[in-house]
Amino acid sequence: MNRWTVHSGGFTASAPADDASSASAASAAAALVAESSQDGIATLDAPAPFRDFSMRAEITMLWEDGHAGFLLRASDVRPGGRGGASFGGYEASINAQGWVGLSIDDWPGLCWKCVQMELPPHQAHTLMVRAKNGLIQVFVNDMINPKLSGKDQAHIEGLVGVRFENTGATFENLQISPI
């Protein structure tokens, strides 16, 4: 997969319509498909760490279990650990049982911030994250009103990526833009 490093699990990607030279201001892929495996993480290859940015995609969970979402300001990503990989940073994800979560480090089952909402599987849900300074906002299907927000200074910059656990998932129209 061009422009992505797969740390665990299987992914396929289709190229964006226009291959921009700066990954931080353009679509990274038209679609990333998390293949049939229990879990996976892929990070975007970028010339510099991400600090203040927004990240958005339409995510479809293919099974009625598990979760899928984004890694934010990640570091030390490596295979192994809980959920197939270990990392420092944040994860913003949606869950087919109806949870939106924001987690710190590699413990997605232990939400730092969580809220319940209807998120049926086999249907695209727009997930957007806005990270500026220490504030992280998570939007789902409504890009005006955040479902979650939290302040933390532990991870101020790092890699961005996608993650899934116990579900197949499709990440379409993935966009990352500086703020």
Backbone bond lengths (Angstrom), bond angles and torsions (degrees), N, CA, C in turn:
res aa  C-N    CA-C-N  psi(-1)  N-CA   C-N-CA  omega(-1)  CA-C   N-CA-C  phi
1 M - - - 1.442 - - 1.526 108.84 -
2 N 1.298 115.72 116.02 1.453 121.84 178.80 1.524 109.89 -65.15
3 R 1.338 117.15 133.11 1.456 125.31 176.19 1.522 114.64 76.31
4 W 1.333 119.28 4.57 1.452 122.56 179.40 1.518 110.19 -128.59
5 T 1.333 116.33 144.56 1.451 122.34 170.89 1.516 107.18 -111.76
6 V 1.330 116.90 121.33 1.460 121.74 178.63 1.525 107.66 -91.09
7 H 1.331 116.21 121.34 1.459 122.24 -178.93 1.518 111.17 -95.41
8 S 1.323 117.73 -30.43 1.465 122.63 175.70 1.519 108.07 -161.23
9 G 1.324 115.83 158.80 1.455 120.59 179.53 1.514 112.17 77.36
10 G 1.311 115.40 -176.38 1.455 120.86 -179.30 1.513 111.11 -121.44
11 F 1.322 116.02 136.05 1.459 122.53 178.97 1.515 109.02 -135.50
12 T 1.318 115.99 148.77 1.455 121.53 165.95 1.522 106.09 -124.29
13 A 1.319 116.40 154.26 1.465 120.52 -177.86 1.512 110.34 -137.47
14 S 1.331 114.78 147.88 1.451 120.21 168.92 1.518 107.20 -110.39
15 A 1.309 116.77 145.83 1.467 121.98 -175.23 1.515 110.99 -71.89
16 P 1.348 116.68 150.44 1.463 119.36 174.53 1.516 110.46 -69.31
17 A 1.311 115.59 163.08 1.461 120.53 -179.09 1.521 111.89 -61.72
18 D 1.346 117.18 -39.19 1.464 120.06 176.78 1.516 108.36 -128.44
19 D 1.309 116.80 125.05 1.451 122.29 -176.20 1.527 109.22 -84.62
20 A 1.322 116.72 94.97 1.465 121.40 -179.09 1.520 109.84 -74.83
21 S 1.311 116.41 151.65 1.454 119.94 -179.40 1.516 112.06 -76.66
22 S 1.315 119.31 -24.71 1.452 122.04 179.77 1.514 109.88 -106.78
23 A 1.331 116.78 111.56 1.459 121.03 -179.22 1.513 111.72 -66.01
24 S 1.323 118.49 -24.55 1.459 120.08 -175.42 1.519 112.98 -73.79
25 A 1.301 119.32 -15.08 1.461 120.59 -176.49 1.518 112.70 -121.98
26 A 1.319 117.83 16.68 1.460 118.87 -175.65 1.513 110.45 -144.01
27 S 1.311 115.31 170.75 1.450 120.20 174.25 1.513 108.97 -64.18
28 A 1.308 115.65 136.07 1.454 120.17 -179.88 1.521 111.46 -86.81
29 A 1.311 117.90 -26.90 1.461 123.26 176.43 1.511 107.58 -165.66
30 A 1.319 116.81 151.37 1.457 119.57 175.66 1.520 109.27 -67.30
31 A 1.334 117.45 -39.02 1.465 121.43 176.62 1.517 109.82 -156.60
32 L 1.317 115.24 140.27 1.462 122.84 169.02 1.516 106.17 -114.28
33 V 1.307 116.81 130.29 1.455 121.24 179.32 1.516 107.83 -114.79
34 A 1.333 115.30 121.39 1.458 121.59 175.85 1.522 106.79 -82.44
35 E 1.315 114.68 112.45 1.457 120.54 -174.87 1.520 111.12 -72.43
36 S 1.305 116.07 173.55 1.459 121.82 -177.06 1.525 111.61 -67.42
37 S 1.293 115.67 91.65 1.455 122.15 169.54 1.516 106.38 -150.55
38 Q 1.306 117.30 169.33 1.451 120.07 -173.19 1.525 113.02 -69.82
39 D 1.318 117.53 -33.84 1.455 119.74 -177.18 1.516 110.22 -159.65
40 G 1.333 115.81 165.47 1.450 119.09 177.58 1.511 113.16 -171.29
41 I 1.332 113.53 154.12 1.464 122.59 175.58 1.515 108.23 -139.07
42 A 1.344 115.84 134.49 1.460 122.16 171.80 1.525 107.38 -134.03
43 T 1.330 116.60 136.55 1.464 120.85 178.14 1.518 110.00 -115.37
44 L 1.319 114.65 148.71 1.453 121.66 -179.86 1.521 109.87 -77.09
45 D 1.326 116.86 129.94 1.464 121.54 174.67 1.521 107.66 -76.43
46 A 1.322 116.90 119.21 1.468 121.69 -178.01 1.522 108.91 -136.91
47 P 1.337 117.60 151.18 1.458 121.07 -177.60 1.531 113.81 -69.87
48 A 1.333 117.79 -19.00 1.469 121.15 -178.99 1.521 108.63 -146.15
49 P 1.333 117.24 157.00 1.467 118.83 177.75 1.527 111.51 -66.37
50 F 1.316 115.44 154.31 1.460 121.89 177.58 1.525 108.89 -88.46
51 R 1.341 116.42 136.18 1.461 121.65 -179.56 1.531 109.98 -118.23
52 D 1.309 118.17 -74.25 1.470 123.71 179.28 1.522 107.64 -110.32
53 F 1.344 117.00 118.37 1.466 120.85 -172.83 1.523 110.46 -161.90
54 S 1.321 114.43 166.88 1.463 121.06 166.73 1.526 107.01 -119.26
55 M 1.311 115.56 148.37 1.460 122.90 -178.90 1.525 106.31 -136.67
56 R 1.334 115.43 132.56 1.461 119.36 -173.74 1.519 109.86 -144.67
57 A 1.335 116.35 144.45 1.469 122.26 174.58 1.513 109.46 -162.63
58 E 1.326 114.87 158.33 1.454 121.27 169.00 1.525 106.00 -92.83
59 I 1.317 116.15 122.01 1.465 121.63 -176.60 1.525 108.89 -114.57
60 T 1.331 114.81 128.90 1.464 120.85 173.75 1.523 107.69 -116.46
61 M 1.323 115.95 119.97 1.469 120.80 174.78 1.516 107.75 -85.36
62 L 1.317 116.89 129.51 1.458 121.09 -171.77 1.520 113.69 -90.24
63 W 1.331 117.31 -13.93 1.460 121.19 179.33 1.519 108.55 -122.01
64 E 1.311 116.41 170.66 1.462 121.19 -177.62 1.523 112.28 -94.79
65 D 1.310 116.68 21.23 1.456 121.85 179.44 1.523 107.64 -141.02
66 G 1.296 117.73 166.20 1.456 122.05 173.20 1.520 113.56 82.89
67 H 1.343 114.03 -171.75 1.463 120.45 -178.60 1.527 110.23 -145.11
68 A 1.337 115.05 162.87 1.464 121.61 178.92 1.521 108.08 -147.28
69 G 1.329 116.36 147.11 1.459 119.14 179.46 1.509 112.97 177.27
70 F 1.345 114.97 -151.18 1.464 122.80 -172.36 1.523 111.90 -114.02
71 L 1.320 114.97 147.12 1.462 121.78 163.87 1.517 107.27 -95.00
72 L 1.326 117.25 138.85 1.462 122.81 -178.40 1.510 109.52 -128.58
73 R 1.320 116.32 134.52 1.463 121.68 175.66 1.530 111.44 48.87
74 A 1.320 115.14 43.68 1.461 121.42 -175.28 1.530 111.43 -81.64
75 S 1.322 114.55 152.68 1.464 121.56 175.82 1.522 108.58 -145.04
76 D 1.313 115.12 161.02 1.463 121.83 175.49 1.534 112.04 50.75
77 V 1.340 116.98 44.60 1.466 121.56 179.12 1.517 108.08 -77.94
78 R 1.328 115.66 127.28 1.463 119.52 -179.35 1.527 109.82 -153.70
79 P 1.348 117.06 153.43 1.464 120.51 178.15 1.522 110.75 -61.85
80 G 1.316 115.19 155.18 1.460 121.54 179.64 1.512 110.40 100.15
81 G 1.305 116.50 -179.60 1.457 120.45 179.74 1.511 111.45 80.55
82 R 1.302 115.24 -174.29 1.464 121.88 -178.89 1.529 109.17 -68.51
83 G 1.305 117.55 136.27 1.460 121.55 177.30 1.511 113.39 71.88
84 G 1.331 118.52 20.16 1.459 121.65 174.24 1.508 116.16 88.93
85 A 1.330 118.00 -12.46 1.461 120.70 178.24 1.518 109.11 -155.20
86 S 1.311 114.55 157.97 1.451 121.65 178.49 1.519 108.07 -118.11
87 F 1.322 117.64 144.05 1.460 120.53 -179.59 1.521 109.97 -162.53
88 G 1.318 115.00 159.64 1.453 121.92 166.78 1.513 106.88 -103.46
89 G 1.311 117.95 153.72 1.460 121.46 -179.78 1.511 110.67 125.54
90 Y 1.328 115.69 -153.12 1.456 121.77 -176.21 1.516 110.38 -124.79
91 E 1.320 115.77 155.31 1.459 122.37 171.82 1.518 107.92 -131.02
92 A 1.326 116.37 129.17 1.465 122.94 171.90 1.516 106.05 -112.41
93 S 1.337 117.17 124.62 1.459 118.54 -174.13 1.523 111.91 -145.39
94 I 1.332 113.57 163.25 1.451 121.56 172.61 1.515 107.67 -117.01
95 N 1.334 115.11 154.89 1.447 121.60 -173.12 1.531 108.17 -131.25
96 A 1.319 116.81 137.18 1.457 121.14 -177.16 1.527 112.98 -65.26
97 Q 1.330 117.82 -17.02 1.460 120.58 176.23 1.529 111.61 -83.99
98 G 1.321 116.87 1.39 1.449 120.59 173.31 1.513 115.92 100.71
99 W 1.323 118.04 33.21 1.465 121.55 178.52 1.515 110.75 -120.25
100 V 1.323 115.25 142.14 1.456 123.18 167.95 1.518 104.57 -111.69
101 G 1.324 117.26 128.97 1.454 119.32 -175.97 1.512 113.38 -132.87
102 L 1.311 114.78 150.92 1.463 123.66 171.68 1.515 105.80 -127.13
103 S 1.331 116.53 118.86 1.458 122.29 -175.00 1.518 110.68 -121.63
104 I 1.314 115.35 155.07 1.459 122.09 176.39 1.523 108.40 -106.42
105 D 1.316 116.01 133.47 1.459 124.18 -179.64 1.524 110.43 61.35
106 D 1.318 119.07 -154.75 1.466 120.78 -169.00 1.530 113.51 -95.75
107 W 1.313 117.03 40.45 1.458 120.63 178.21 1.517 110.99 -121.72
108 P 1.344 118.94 69.34 1.464 120.93 -176.63 1.519 113.27 -64.57
109 G 1.330 118.62 -23.72 1.457 120.60 178.60 1.522 112.15 -72.15
110 L 1.330 116.93 -18.17 1.460 121.75 179.22 1.519 107.93 -108.74
111 C 1.303 116.49 92.13 1.461 121.12 -176.25 1.523 111.09 -70.58
112 W 1.307 114.59 134.48 1.453 121.45 168.72 1.523 107.32 -73.70
113 K 1.316 116.09 -44.88 1.462 123.79 175.91 1.536 106.63 -135.07
114 C 1.342 117.37 133.82 1.466 121.22 179.05 1.518 109.76 -142.61
115 V 1.310 115.27 150.03 1.458 121.62 174.32 1.526 107.21 -147.37
116 Q 1.313 116.60 148.36 1.453 120.58 -179.70 1.526 110.18 -98.71
117 M 1.328 115.92 140.44 1.456 122.75 174.46 1.517 108.50 -158.88
118 E 1.315 117.80 161.76 1.455 121.35 -179.38 1.522 110.02 -74.27
119 L 1.334 116.36 122.62 1.471 123.08 -179.73 1.525 109.50 -139.25
120 P 1.318 118.10 72.40 1.459 119.03 -177.19 1.523 112.49 -62.77
121 P 1.339 116.57 142.76 1.466 119.86 175.60 1.526 110.20 -69.20
122 H 1.320 115.82 168.88 1.475 123.48 178.67 1.523 112.20 64.63
123 Q 1.320 116.84 19.68 1.460 122.41 179.41 1.528 107.44 -138.32
124 A 1.319 117.25 137.01 1.469 120.69 -179.35 1.528 110.47 -71.78
125 H 1.339 115.08 136.05 1.462 122.83 175.58 1.525 106.73 -126.81
126 T 1.321 116.91 131.09 1.461 120.26 179.44 1.516 108.87 -84.33
127 L 1.328 115.05 120.47 1.463 122.44 175.97 1.522 107.64 -110.35
128 M 1.327 116.06 129.64 1.459 120.45 175.62 1.525 108.17 -134.34
129 V 1.314 114.86 140.02 1.458 121.83 176.15 1.515 107.81 -124.40
130 R 1.308 115.66 137.16 1.464 122.02 174.44 1.524 106.67 -120.59
131 A 1.333 116.18 119.39 1.465 121.53 179.73 1.523 108.53 -118.46
132 K 1.311 116.57 116.23 1.472 121.70 179.84 1.518 107.72 -138.32
133 N 1.333 115.23 121.89 1.459 121.70 -174.01 1.534 107.86 53.26
134 G 1.301 119.16 -125.81 1.461 121.35 -179.79 1.509 114.76 -93.01
135 L 1.344 118.73 -1.30 1.459 122.27 -177.94 1.522 110.81 -92.50
136 I 1.321 116.04 129.39 1.463 122.40 175.29 1.523 107.45 -121.65
137 Q 1.339 116.39 124.39 1.460 122.24 178.03 1.521 108.74 -116.01
138 V 1.332 116.06 139.14 1.459 122.41 -179.40 1.528 108.35 -119.57
139 F 1.333 115.95 124.71 1.461 123.25 -179.86 1.531 108.30 -115.78
140 V 1.332 117.06 141.19 1.465 121.38 176.04 1.522 108.57 -136.13
141 N 1.319 115.82 116.46 1.464 125.00 177.01 1.528 113.90 63.39
142 D 1.290 120.20 -9.02 1.462 126.23 177.29 1.526 105.59 -132.65
143 M 1.317 116.49 107.22 1.463 119.95 -173.76 1.536 112.75 -87.97
144 I 1.324 117.74 8.11 1.466 122.20 178.64 1.531 111.06 -101.31
145 N 1.338 116.20 -45.41 1.462 121.59 -175.22 1.524 110.47 -108.44
146 P 1.340 118.11 116.23 1.465 119.31 179.74 1.533 111.44 -66.91
147 K 1.324 115.70 142.40 1.466 121.24 174.53 1.523 109.84 -79.54
148 L 1.332 116.86 -32.54 1.455 122.85 -179.04 1.513 109.13 -142.01
149 S 1.306 115.99 152.54 1.461 120.14 168.09 1.514 107.94 -152.64
150 G 1.320 115.23 150.08 1.447 121.03 179.03 1.513 110.39 -152.19
151 K 1.321 115.40 153.03 1.467 121.15 177.08 1.515 108.73 -114.54
152 D 1.326 115.10 132.26 1.458 120.78 178.94 1.518 107.90 -161.19
153 Q 1.300 117.57 139.74 1.463 122.17 179.88 1.532 112.94 -108.14
154 A 1.332 117.93 4.90 1.467 120.58 -174.77 1.528 112.68 -63.69
155 H 1.321 117.49 -38.50 1.468 122.05 -177.89 1.523 107.14 -126.96
156 I 1.310 118.04 100.87 1.458 122.14 -174.11 1.532 113.00 -95.80
157 E 1.350 117.22 -18.45 1.463 121.17 176.07 1.514 109.25 -155.96
158 G 1.334 115.36 161.16 1.460 119.69 178.76 1.509 111.85 163.16
159 L 1.316 115.01 -162.75 1.456 122.75 -179.87 1.523 111.07 -76.80
160 V 1.326 116.44 159.25 1.457 122.38 169.05 1.520 107.60 -120.66
161 G 1.328 115.58 154.79 1.447 118.80 -179.53 1.507 111.72 -171.35
162 V 1.332 114.51 -170.13 1.456 122.19 178.11 1.521 108.69 -122.74
163 R 1.323 114.34 154.14 1.460 119.67 -178.40 1.516 109.24 -146.82
164 F 1.322 115.37 145.93 1.460 120.99 171.11 1.515 108.19 -140.97
165 E 1.328 115.66 152.79 1.457 120.97 176.65 1.522 108.89 -146.62
166 N 1.323 115.84 127.53 1.466 123.68 178.07 1.528 113.65 59.18
167 T 1.315 117.21 29.79 1.461 121.76 173.90 1.521 108.44 -158.76
168 G 1.294 117.51 153.89 1.453 120.24 164.75 1.526 105.89 -84.33
169 A 1.308 117.96 156.41 1.465 119.79 -178.40 1.519 110.34 -154.57
170 T 1.328 115.01 151.23 1.450 121.97 172.80 1.518 108.13 -119.09
171 F 1.332 116.06 130.31 1.459 123.39 177.65 1.521 106.47 -111.95
172 E 1.327 117.47 106.37 1.463 121.49 -177.04 1.521 111.01 -109.39
173 N 1.329 114.56 151.95 1.471 122.28 176.31 1.528 112.53 52.78
174 L 1.313 115.74 42.84 1.462 121.87 -178.93 1.527 109.50 -68.17
175 Q 1.328 115.66 126.01 1.466 121.61 -179.93 1.516 110.30 -132.95
176 I 1.304 116.31 138.24 1.458 122.88 176.79 1.526 106.93 -130.17
177 S 1.324 115.75 125.95 1.469 120.38 -176.37 1.524 109.78 -135.19
178 P 1.335 116.93 140.51 1.467 119.09 175.30 1.525 110.26 -68.30
179 I 1.320 115.56 151.98 1.470 120.76 176.27 1.519 107.07 -109.09
